[in-house]
Protein backbone atom coordinates (compact mmCIF):
# COMPACT_ATOMS: atom_id res chain seq x y z
CA UNK A 1 0.00 0.00 0.00
CA UNK A 2 1.23 3.51 -0.71
CA UNK A 3 2.71 5.61 2.05
CA UNK A 4 1.63 9.22 2.11
CA UNK A 5 4.23 11.91 1.77
CA UNK A 6 4.34 14.99 4.02
CA UNK A 7 2.39 17.08 1.49
CA UNK A 8 -0.42 14.51 1.28
CA UNK A 9 -0.61 14.27 5.08
CA UNK A 10 -0.80 18.07 5.30
CA UNK A 11 -3.57 18.09 2.67
CA UNK A 12 -5.60 15.76 4.90
CA UNK A 13 -4.86 17.75 8.05
CA UNK A 14 -5.89 21.00 6.37
CA UNK A 15 -9.01 19.59 4.65
CA UNK A 16 -7.84 19.66 1.03
CA UNK A 17 -8.02 15.85 0.96
CA UNK A 18 -10.12 13.45 3.01
CA UNK A 19 -9.17 10.32 4.94
CA UNK A 20 -12.12 7.91 4.88
CA UNK A 21 -12.48 4.92 7.18
CA UNK A 22 -14.87 2.50 5.46
CA UNK A 23 -15.24 0.15 8.44
CA UNK A 24 -18.51 -0.11 10.36
CA UNK A 25 -19.52 2.58 12.84
CA UNK A 26 -18.79 0.20 15.74
CA UNK A 27 -15.30 -0.53 14.38
CA UNK A 28 -14.65 3.18 13.88
CA UNK A 29 -15.78 3.97 17.42
CA UNK A 30 -13.27 1.50 18.89
CA UNK A 31 -10.42 3.49 17.36
CA UNK A 32 -9.44 5.16 14.12
CA UNK A 33 -6.73 7.22 12.47
CA UNK A 34 -6.50 10.92 13.22
CA UNK A 35 -8.43 13.14 10.79
CA UNK A 36 -10.48 10.18 9.51
CA UNK A 37 -14.18 10.40 8.82
CA UNK A 38 -16.33 7.29 8.87
CA UNK A 39 -18.34 6.28 5.83
CA UNK A 40 -19.04 2.55 6.11
CA UNK A 41 -18.61 0.60 2.88
CA UNK A 42 -22.33 -0.17 2.71
CA UNK A 43 -23.04 3.60 2.71
CA UNK A 44 -20.28 4.59 0.28
CA UNK A 45 -22.76 5.32 -2.54
CA UNK A 46 -24.26 8.12 -0.44
CA UNK A 47 -20.94 9.98 -0.14
CA UNK A 48 -21.27 13.74 -0.47
CA UNK A 49 -17.72 15.12 -0.73
CA UNK A 50 -16.36 17.51 -3.35
CA UNK A 51 -15.02 15.36 -6.22
CA UNK A 52 -12.05 17.72 -6.51
CA UNK A 53 -10.71 16.41 -3.19
CA UNK A 54 -8.52 13.32 -3.17
CA UNK A 55 -9.91 10.57 -0.95
CA UNK A 56 -7.63 8.21 0.96
CA UNK A 57 -9.51 5.11 2.10
CA UNK A 58 -8.73 2.41 4.62
CA UNK A 59 -10.50 -0.38 6.49
CA UNK A 60 -9.39 -3.19 8.81
CA UNK A 61 -7.01 -4.94 6.42
CA UNK A 62 -7.48 -3.35 2.98
CA UNK A 63 -10.18 -5.50 1.40
CA UNK A 64 -13.18 -3.23 1.97
CA UNK A 65 -10.99 -0.25 1.12
CA UNK A 66 -10.29 -1.85 -2.26
CA UNK A 67 -14.03 -2.18 -2.91
CA UNK A 68 -14.57 1.42 -1.81
CA UNK A 69 -11.72 2.56 -4.06
CA UNK A 70 -13.38 0.99 -7.10
CA UNK A 71 -16.85 2.33 -6.22
CA UNK A 72 -15.56 5.85 -5.60
CA UNK A 73 -13.43 5.89 -8.73
CA UNK A 74 -16.56 4.99 -10.70
CA UNK A 75 -18.25 8.04 -9.15
CA UNK A 76 -15.45 10.29 -10.43
CA UNK A 77 -13.28 10.58 -7.32
CA UNK A 78 -9.51 10.45 -7.25
CA UNK A 79 -9.15 7.79 -4.57
CA UNK A 80 -6.20 5.96 -3.08
CA UNK A 81 -6.42 2.82 -0.94
CA UNK A 82 -3.86 3.13 1.85
CA UNK A 83 -4.66 -0.31 3.30
CA UNK A 84 -5.68 -1.26 6.80
CA UNK A 85 -6.21 0.55 10.09
CA UNK A 86 -2.62 0.01 11.23
CA UNK A 87 -1.28 1.46 7.97
CA UNK A 88 -3.47 4.53 8.47
CA UNK A 89 -2.49 4.95 12.12
CA UNK A 90 1.18 4.55 11.19
CA UNK A 91 0.77 7.46 8.75
CA UNK A 92 -1.64 9.76 10.63
CA UNK A 93 -1.48 8.73 14.27
CA UNK A 94 -4.38 7.45 16.33
CA UNK A 95 -7.39 9.57 17.24
PyMOL commands that set and color helices and strands:
alter all, ss='L'
color gray80, all
select helices_A, chain A and resi 6-13+25-29+41-46+63-74+85-92
alter helices_A, ss='H'
color red, helices_A
select strands_A, chain A and resi 17-21+36-38+54-59+79-84
alter strands_A, ss='S'
color yellow, strands_A
deselect
rebuild
show_as cartoon
